[in-house]
């Protein structure tokens, strides 16, 4: 047998980069540990950010602090996510997995990272600077109230939830009417999925009107409108800036000036952009032509493009010498006006599916978002009409093996499975402790009764997919709720779940996210084969590959489930599927530990499926005997008795040590009584005065907002100088009560610097200039002497006024 590596031609691929808001704690650290290329990108950004902005990006990723004080604040999440995307792409490029002439595009903020990664337009340090400056530019354009709240918010809108006839054009009309009559900002800024997903931004008053039109509920908190999840809209919390709207137009010119300095025109290779790069601004493939520049000018009214177009023939922009300069000018205008214009993602997806004829689409980000949108667009518009090309949509996070071609050779895999099966059979004779809800006898090599196999129900598969995605137990996911209710306001998470369901089931219904899970499960059962499909198979493969020891692979696990527990293929799939929701916290180092964990999952699955488990009994002379069976009720009864016995022992020890067994409970009850008494008092105050009074007496001081000013040294100089000139100009001729208080105030703030300051003026005062100058010199010197005598005394003096019996 001969083994050698083989180079395989890749399918035609396009790359998409996700927008902001995709950062998460610890992201990218796996590649940082495994890839020198990724580590170099992280370290470069880390060094630059520390030197320029005063914080370490890796520290923020690993520790995820709730607050951090730096000398020059910034938008950390964007820089963190940016480093992750850059080093992900660079790692793929280093391994030779990125096609040299690939098409690429991005969503919102990641347009800069896509250009930096694929065309090397920006260095990592320059890229971080540009993104930081972009965030500061948008932040500076907004006004916030005393609570640091802006008057803007974003909201996702699904027109199809309102009615079948309410489409994109109708949404446009509603938005335009509200904006016209309210005379405030309201725009559609993201066109994500045709007919079902749009993002609107604007003034809270305008969005309140929009949500009223969509029959959404809203509340007011201290006069501030708070939007809630509604029938056709989902507010996007944490985003209080009108991104991609005309409101930010004021920041274009300063951002363009900064951006143009960071992009080096001599390093720009136009061939990597032409017909490959699809910009957000106009959603048309990049070109270097007068017509293309005119399209950009029509949308932006850019003064730089206006100059180019007016002097087109004069400056000979069509000549080869001007080719690179024209590409640089067009690129800068596309990026400078990007954050003030909508994202035409629907048109960009249409371009990818209709013109580029790709075979696989790869999304680069910490989690799948654009893959969900692309999957919905493919099923709705292109799957039935284009049978000649098979489109595969991958996420770098979920489809690592497919992207990196980490496939195991079939023959080698079969040999490994066969070799692993033999020791697994021998290991069955050993006693293995089982910690499960249903404790079964120790598995042995004897025969076991087979359990009737039944296909998996679509509802059960749906239930586990959602539980695994939400990182919860199955029992914590009520079937009466919908996906939209379970994810709350996390639109990205909702899209990821819908994308997973589209991969797993053949017939995913429209608006499935609004159906209760039991109804959605019934709809998904149509045409379902009852077997695991692409999504769940991939999850199980990653679970086995990442948590179980080598040799304990899928075939070994299924053989163990069949021989030891009598489970058929469908029940075995059900056990593994349930195991996705109770993954081991770390890698299981031995086969015995893996079987212990698997037996615990089997016990939980038996309770869920309502089956009685049994294992083969140990046979003395090779004859088969029936195994001992214990059901869950008997085991629970035994557990209760054991707990009672243990409790009695604990009580005896407590009595021997003269300790009260319920001392903690008594303390808790006492505290509860005190708390209840305090609560009754508060309720009485609230009943008497109302919420307005309670809210009105709440403390508003925050230590973080305190500002300490120590400028007495400066003000006392001003007071002394005013008094000096008042004497010289004749405004002060006698010492009265007010002048005495003035002098005491100066003495209280006196220091060495002040004495030198006053002595200078006294020394340069000529008494011969007049009577007032002589008076000023005498009075000033007397004040200096008084300040000198009291300057070393720590206590301060003050005027004391006593009223006698005569008034």
Secondary structure, 3 states (H helix, E strand, C coil): CCCCCCCCCCCCEEEEECCCCCCCCCCCHHHHHHCHHHHHHHHHHHHHHHHHCCCCHHHHHHHCCCCCCCCCCCCHHHHHHHHHHHHHHHHHHHCCCCCCCCEEEECHHHHHHHHHHHHCCCCHHHHHHHHHHHHHHHHHCCCECCCCCECEEEEEECHHHCCCCCCHHHHHHHHHHHHHHHCCCEEEEEEEECCCEEEEEEEHHHHHHHHHHCCCCEEEECCEEEECCCCCEEEECCCCCCCCCHHHHHHHHHHHHHHHHHCCHHHCCHHHCCCCEECCCCCCECCCCHHHHHHHHHHHCCHHHHHHHHCCCCCCCCCHHHHHHHHHHHHHHHHHCHHHCCECHHHHHHHHHHCCCCCEEEEECCCCCHHHHHHHHHHHHHCCCCCCCCCEEEECCCCHHHHHCCCCCHHHHHHHHHHHHHHHHHHCCCCCCCCCCCCCCCCCCCCCCCCCCCCCCHHHHHHHHHHHHHCCCHHHCCCCCEHHHHHCCCHHHHHHHHHHHHHHCCCCCCCHHHCEHHHHHHHHCCCCCCCCCHHHHHHHHHHHHHHCCCCCCHHHHHHHHHHHHCCCHHHHHHHHHHHHHHCCCCCCCCHHHHHHHHHHHHHHHHHHHCCCCCCCCCCCCCCCCCCCCCCHHHHHHHHHHHHHHHHHHHHHHHHHCCCCCCHHHHHHHHHHHHHHHHHHHHHHHHHHHHHHHHHHCCCCCCHHHCCCCCCHHHHHHHHHHHHHHHHHCCCCCCCCHHHHHHHHHHHHCCCHHHHHHHHHHHHCCCHHHCHHHHHHHHHHHHHHHHHHHHCCCCCCCCCCCCCCCCC
